[in-house]
Every structure is written in C-alpha cells, then in structure tokens.
Amino acid sequence: MARTWCLLPATTNTIADGEIWVKTDVYKVRLPLPEDCDVLVYGEVLTGTKQHDKAVSGKLNDPMMPVAWTNSYHGERVFRQHYGRGRGF
C-alpha cells in the first residue's frame, strides 16, 4: 500500500469549501480536540499515490485526523496546521 494522503474539508466556514490535494503525511492528533477548535480540514489516507485514488478503508481513516483547525489561545483566534513536510502547506 502506498502512503499518499488527500485532504478533505471538514466544515462550512469562511474558507472556500472543496477538495485540497497535498502529497504528505497525515499524523495522529490527540483526540478529541478542545471544544473551541473548529476543524477546517481532515486528512484521508489513500490506496495509491495519485489524487483520485480510493481511500483506504478501516482504522487508518477511522477517524480521519484533523490536519488544519482554528482555536483560541490567550483570548485570540489562532490557526494550526499539521502537514507532514514544509512543502505540504
């Protein structure tokens, strides 16, 4: 199985909804995220290395890991991204 990841939108928000393709790692995030987090993008593991390859079924995508979200820090809204390498974002 190839390690390739497709990033999918999580919620409707002020960022345009649609598919994002990034060939990068999707790391595990400690779940659940704090209640004030608004997940913007989830990462999905694919079966191959191309954008339109099918998603892997089972534990690798259940649950899908959040890879971009906003939350509060010292009274301010902050953005956090969790892509696997510098070229991924």
Rosetta constraint file for C-alpha pairs under 8 A:
AtomPair CA 1 CA 47 HARMONIC 5.92 0.50
AtomPair CA 1 CA 48 HARMONIC 6.66 0.50
AtomPair CA 2 CA 46 HARMONIC 7.64 0.50
AtomPair CA 2 CA 47 HARMONIC 5.97 0.50
AtomPair CA 2 CA 48 HARMONIC 4.84 0.50
AtomPair CA 2 CA 49 HARMONIC 6.19 0.50
AtomPair CA 3 CA 25 HARMONIC 7.61 0.50
AtomPair CA 3 CA 45 HARMONIC 7.09 0.50
AtomPair CA 3 CA 46 HARMONIC 6.99 0.50
AtomPair CA 3 CA 47 HARMONIC 7.29 0.50
AtomPair CA 3 CA 48 HARMONIC 6.69 0.50
AtomPair CA 3 CA 49 HARMONIC 6.82 0.50
AtomPair CA 4 CA 23 HARMONIC 5.75 0.50
AtomPair CA 4 CA 24 HARMONIC 6.50 0.50
AtomPair CA 4 CA 25 HARMONIC 7.15 0.50
AtomPair CA 4 CA 45 HARMONIC 6.07 0.50
AtomPair CA 4 CA 46 HARMONIC 5.47 0.50
AtomPair CA 4 CA 47 HARMONIC 7.18 0.50
AtomPair CA 4 CA 48 HARMONIC 6.02 0.50
AtomPair CA 4 CA 49 HARMONIC 5.01 0.50
AtomPair CA 4 CA 50 HARMONIC 7.46 0.50
AtomPair CA 5 CA 21 HARMONIC 7.66 0.50
AtomPair CA 5 CA 22 HARMONIC 6.61 0.50
AtomPair CA 5 CA 23 HARMONIC 5.63 0.50
AtomPair CA 5 CA 24 HARMONIC 6.03 0.50
AtomPair CA 5 CA 25 HARMONIC 6.53 0.50
AtomPair CA 5 CA 26 HARMONIC 6.82 0.50
AtomPair CA 5 CA 43 HARMONIC 6.54 0.50
AtomPair CA 5 CA 44 HARMONIC 5.51 0.50
AtomPair CA 5 CA 45 HARMONIC 4.63 0.50
AtomPair CA 5 CA 46 HARMONIC 5.49 0.50
AtomPair CA 5 CA 49 HARMONIC 7.87 0.50
AtomPair CA 6 CA 20 HARMONIC 6.86 0.50
AtomPair CA 6 CA 21 HARMONIC 5.22 0.50
AtomPair CA 6 CA 22 HARMONIC 6.06 0.50
AtomPair CA 6 CA 23 HARMONIC 7.07 0.50
AtomPair CA 6 CA 43 HARMONIC 5.99 0.50
AtomPair CA 6 CA 44 HARMONIC 5.19 0.50
AtomPair CA 6 CA 45 HARMONIC 6.47 0.50
AtomPair CA 6 CA 46 HARMONIC 6.76 0.50
AtomPair CA 6 CA 51 HARMONIC 6.77 0.50
AtomPair CA 7 CA 19 HARMONIC 6.71 0.50
AtomPair CA 7 CA 20 HARMONIC 5.24 0.50
AtomPair CA 7 CA 21 HARMONIC 5.78 0.50
AtomPair CA 7 CA 22 HARMONIC 6.70 0.50
AtomPair CA 7 CA 41 HARMONIC 6.33 0.50
AtomPair CA 7 CA 42 HARMONIC 5.65 0.50
AtomPair CA 7 CA 43 HARMONIC 4.46 0.50
AtomPair CA 7 CA 44 HARMONIC 5.86 0.50
AtomPair CA 8 CA 18 HARMONIC 7.28 0.50
AtomPair CA 8 CA 19 HARMONIC 5.33 0.50
AtomPair CA 8 CA 20 HARMONIC 6.07 0.50
AtomPair CA 8 CA 41 HARMONIC 5.53 0.50
AtomPair CA 8 CA 42 HARMONIC 5.34 0.50
AtomPair CA 8 CA 43 HARMONIC 6.31 0.50
AtomPair CA 8 CA 44 HARMONIC 7.19 0.50
AtomPair CA 9 CA 17 HARMONIC 6.26 0.50
AtomPair CA 9 CA 18 HARMONIC 6.29 0.50
AtomPair CA 9 CA 19 HARMONIC 6.47 0.50
AtomPair CA 9 CA 20 HARMONIC 7.63 0.50
AtomPair CA 9 CA 40 HARMONIC 5.93 0.50
AtomPair CA 9 CA 41 HARMONIC 4.48 0.50
AtomPair CA 9 CA 42 HARMONIC 6.24 0.50
AtomPair CA 10 CA 39 HARMONIC 6.03 0.50
AtomPair CA 10 CA 40 HARMONIC 5.14 0.50
AtomPair CA 10 CA 41 HARMONIC 4.95 0.50
AtomPair CA 10 CA 42 HARMONIC 5.93 0.50
AtomPair CA 11 CA 17 HARMONIC 7.96 0.50
AtomPair CA 11 CA 38 HARMONIC 7.96 0.50
AtomPair CA 11 CA 39 HARMONIC 6.82 0.50
AtomPair CA 11 CA 40 HARMONIC 5.89 0.50
AtomPair CA 11 CA 41 HARMONIC 7.70 0.50
AtomPair CA 12 CA 17 HARMONIC 6.54 0.50
AtomPair CA 13 CA 17 HARMONIC 7.60 0.50
AtomPair CA 13 CA 40 HARMONIC 7.74 0.50
AtomPair CA 21 CA 51 HARMONIC 6.52 0.50
AtomPair CA 22 CA 88 HARMONIC 5.90 0.50
AtomPair CA 22 CA 89 HARMONIC 7.85 0.50
AtomPair CA 23 CA 49 HARMONIC 7.74 0.50
AtomPair CA 23 CA 88 HARMONIC 6.88 0.50
AtomPair CA 24 CA 83 HARMONIC 6.66 0.50
AtomPair CA 24 CA 84 HARMONIC 5.37 0.50
AtomPair CA 24 CA 85 HARMONIC 6.61 0.50
AtomPair CA 24 CA 88 HARMONIC 5.99 0.50
AtomPair CA 25 CA 83 HARMONIC 6.49 0.50
AtomPair CA 25 CA 84 HARMONIC 4.58 0.50
AtomPair CA 25 CA 85 HARMONIC 7.55 0.50
AtomPair CA 26 CA 43 HARMONIC 5.88 0.50
AtomPair CA 26 CA 44 HARMONIC 7.49 0.50
AtomPair CA 26 CA 45 HARMONIC 7.47 0.50
AtomPair CA 26 CA 65 HARMONIC 7.05 0.50
AtomPair CA 26 CA 67 HARMONIC 7.18 0.50
AtomPair CA 26 CA 82 HARMONIC 7.63 0.50
AtomPair CA 26 CA 83 HARMONIC 6.51 0.50
AtomPair CA 26 CA 84 HARMONIC 6.38 0.50
AtomPair CA 27 CA 65 HARMONIC 7.26 0.50
AtomPair CA 27 CA 82 HARMONIC 7.34 0.50
AtomPair CA 27 CA 83 HARMONIC 7.69 0.50
AtomPair CA 27 CA 84 HARMONIC 7.15 0.50
AtomPair CA 28 CA 65 HARMONIC 6.18 0.50
AtomPair CA 29 CA 65 HARMONIC 6.35 0.50
AtomPair CA 29 CA 66 HARMONIC 7.04 0.50
AtomPair CA 33 CA 37 HARMONIC 6.45 0.50
AtomPair CA 36 CA 71 HARMONIC 5.48 0.50
AtomPair CA 36 CA 72 HARMONIC 6.60 0.50
AtomPair CA 37 CA 69 HARMONIC 6.40 0.50
AtomPair CA 37 CA 70 HARMONIC 5.47 0.50
AtomPair CA 37 CA 71 HARMONIC 4.35 0.50
AtomPair CA 37 CA 72 HARMONIC 7.44 0.50
AtomPair CA 38 CA 69 HARMONIC 5.44 0.50
AtomPair CA 38 CA 70 HARMONIC 5.26 0.50
AtomPair CA 38 CA 71 HARMONIC 6.38 0.50
AtomPair CA 39 CA 66 HARMONIC 6.31 0.50
AtomPair CA 39 CA 67 HARMONIC 7.91 0.50
AtomPair CA 39 CA 68 HARMONIC 6.15 0.50
AtomPair CA 39 CA 69 HARMONIC 4.21 0.50
AtomPair CA 39 CA 70 HARMONIC 6.58 0.50
AtomPair CA 40 CA 66 HARMONIC 7.71 0.50
AtomPair CA 40 CA 67 HARMONIC 7.88 0.50
AtomPair CA 40 CA 68 HARMONIC 5.42 0.50
AtomPair CA 40 CA 69 HARMONIC 4.99 0.50
AtomPair CA 40 CA 70 HARMONIC 7.46 0.50
AtomPair CA 41 CA 66 HARMONIC 5.93 0.50
AtomPair CA 41 CA 67 HARMONIC 5.71 0.50
AtomPair CA 41 CA 68 HARMONIC 5.08 0.50
AtomPair CA 41 CA 69 HARMONIC 6.90 0.50
AtomPair CA 42 CA 64 HARMONIC 6.04 0.50
AtomPair CA 42 CA 65 HARMONIC 5.45 0.50
AtomPair CA 42 CA 66 HARMONIC 4.21 0.50
AtomPair CA 42 CA 67 HARMONIC 5.37 0.50
AtomPair CA 42 CA 68 HARMONIC 7.05 0.50
AtomPair CA 43 CA 64 HARMONIC 5.90 0.50
AtomPair CA 43 CA 65 HARMONIC 5.40 0.50
AtomPair CA 43 CA 66 HARMONIC 6.11 0.50
AtomPair CA 43 CA 67 HARMONIC 5.95 0.50
AtomPair CA 44 CA 55 HARMONIC 6.74 0.50
AtomPair CA 44 CA 61 HARMONIC 5.97 0.50
AtomPair CA 44 CA 64 HARMONIC 5.91 0.50
AtomPair CA 44 CA 65 HARMONIC 7.39 0.50
AtomPair CA 45 CA 55 HARMONIC 5.87 0.50
AtomPair CA 45 CA 56 HARMONIC 5.87 0.50
AtomPair CA 45 CA 60 HARMONIC 6.70 0.50
AtomPair CA 45 CA 61 HARMONIC 6.31 0.50
AtomPair CA 46 CA 53 HARMONIC 6.02 0.50
AtomPair CA 46 CA 54 HARMONIC 5.61 0.50
AtomPair CA 46 CA 55 HARMONIC 4.22 0.50
AtomPair CA 46 CA 56 HARMONIC 5.22 0.50
AtomPair CA 47 CA 53 HARMONIC 6.03 0.50
AtomPair CA 47 CA 54 HARMONIC 5.73 0.50
AtomPair CA 47 CA 55 HARMONIC 5.84 0.50
AtomPair CA 47 CA 56 HARMONIC 5.41 0.50
AtomPair CA 48 CA 53 HARMONIC 5.66 0.50
AtomPair CA 48 CA 54 HARMONIC 7.57 0.50
AtomPair CA 49 CA 53 HARMONIC 7.11 0.50
AtomPair CA 55 CA 61 HARMONIC 7.92 0.50
AtomPair CA 56 CA 60 HARMONIC 6.89 0.50
AtomPair CA 56 CA 61 HARMONIC 6.75 0.50
AtomPair CA 57 CA 61 HARMONIC 6.52 0.50
AtomPair CA 58 CA 62 HARMONIC 6.20 0.50
AtomPair CA 59 CA 63 HARMONIC 7.20 0.50
AtomPair CA 60 CA 64 HARMONIC 7.46 0.50
AtomPair CA 61 CA 65 HARMONIC 7.52 0.50
AtomPair CA 66 CA 82 HARMONIC 7.90 0.50
AtomPair CA 67 CA 80 HARMONIC 7.98 0.50
AtomPair CA 67 CA 81 HARMONIC 5.51 0.50
AtomPair CA 67 CA 82 HARMONIC 4.70 0.50
AtomPair CA 67 CA 83 HARMONIC 6.29 0.50
AtomPair CA 68 CA 79 HARMONIC 7.38 0.50
AtomPair CA 68 CA 80 HARMONIC 5.62 0.50
AtomPair CA 68 CA 81 HARMONIC 4.22 0.50
AtomPair CA 68 CA 82 HARMONIC 6.17 0.50
AtomPair CA 69 CA 79 HARMONIC 5.90 0.50
AtomPair CA 69 CA 80 HARMONIC 5.41 0.50
AtomPair CA 69 CA 81 HARMONIC 6.54 0.50
AtomPair CA 70 CA 77 HARMONIC 6.61 0.50
AtomPair CA 70 CA 78 HARMONIC 5.43 0.50
AtomPair CA 70 CA 79 HARMONIC 4.44 0.50
AtomPair CA 70 CA 80 HARMONIC 6.04 0.50
AtomPair CA 71 CA 77 HARMONIC 5.56 0.50
AtomPair CA 71 CA 78 HARMONIC 5.53 0.50
AtomPair CA 71 CA 79 HARMONIC 6.74 0.50
AtomPair CA 71 CA 80 HARMONIC 7.99 0.50
AtomPair CA 72 CA 76 HARMONIC 5.31 0.50
AtomPair CA 72 CA 77 HARMONIC 4.54 0.50
AtomPair CA 72 CA 78 HARMONIC 5.92 0.50
AtomPair CA 73 CA 77 HARMONIC 6.36 0.50
AtomPair CA 73 CA 78 HARMONIC 6.57 0.50
AtomPair CA 83 CA 88 HARMONIC 5.96 0.50
AtomPair CA 83 CA 89 HARMONIC 6.73 0.50
AtomPair CA 84 CA 88 HARMONIC 6.61 0.50
AtomPair CA 85 CA 89 HARMONIC 7.78 0.50
